[in-house]
Amino acid sequence: SNEEQDLTVEGKVKSVLIENTLAQEVFEKQILVPWDAFCVELL
């Protein structure tokens, strides 16, 4: 998307598999900015 979006992750992240942005920073801010992308494994 080319717009900011709220992000909520239910559960805990076990690992980050793929990222083009710092996923941990996204989780802390709970906001996705345009073109953020990542794939995580949840516990």
LINWOHU-V940173 format. One record per residue. SS is DSSP state (H for helix, E for strand, C for the rest). OMEGA is omega in whole degrees, 0 to 359 (999 if undefined). D_FIRST is the distance of its C-alpha to the first C-alpha in whole Angstrom. Layout:
# LINWOHU-V940173
ss=SS omega=OMEGA d_first=D_FIRST
ss=SS omega=OMEGA d_first=D_FIRST
This chain:
# LINWOHU-V940173
ss=C omega=177 d_first=0
ss=C omega=178 d_first=4
ss=C omega=174 d_first=6
ss=C omega=179 d_first=8
ss=E omega=174 d_first=9
ss=E omega=179 d_first=12
ss=C omega=174 d_first=13
ss=C omega=178 d_first=16
ss=C omega=177 d_first=18
ss=C omega=183 d_first=21
ss=C omega=181 d_first=24
ss=C omega=179 d_first=24
ss=E omega=178 d_first=23
ss=E omega=179 d_first=25
ss=E omega=175 d_first=24
ss=E omega=184 d_first=21
ss=E omega=181 d_first=21
ss=E omega=176 d_first=18
ss=E omega=171 d_first=16
ss=C omega=178 d_first=14
ss=C omega=179 d_first=14
ss=C omega=185 d_first=17
ss=H omega=181 d_first=16
ss=H omega=178 d_first=19
ss=H omega=178 d_first=18
ss=H omega=180 d_first=15
ss=H omega=180 d_first=17
ss=H omega=182 d_first=20
ss=H omega=183 d_first=18
ss=C omega=177 d_first=16
ss=E omega=171 d_first=12
ss=E omega=175 d_first=9
ss=C omega=183 d_first=8
ss=C omega=174 d_first=6
ss=C omega=170 d_first=6
ss=C omega=178 d_first=9
ss=C omega=175 d_first=10
ss=E omega=177 d_first=13
ss=E omega=182 d_first=16
ss=E omega=173 d_first=19
ss=E omega=180 d_first=22
ss=E omega=176 d_first=23
ss=C omega=999 d_first=27
